[in-house]
Amino acid sequence: MLCRGLECDREMDRCADRDLMHQVEPLPNAEYAVFHCADVNDEGIAYHESMAVADCYHPQNDFGLRAQ
């Protein structure tokens, strides 16, 4: 689950987007990042989120990690 700022109200572990971006090292000309989730929606379609690479480095953006 991707949580942005205060939108996420569940108790879960978090990983700052910027920490992950430093590990994956996006290409210098990359404009967007797409994140795929292990969850699926009610129709069985895998959930994904995309955002501008520049926004991935904002300190209020985190990934919420939830054990199944």
Secondary structure, 3 states (H helix, E strand, C coil): CEEECCCCCCCCEEEEHHHHHHHHCCCCCCCEEEEEEEEECCCCCEEEEEEEHHHHCCCCEEEEECCC
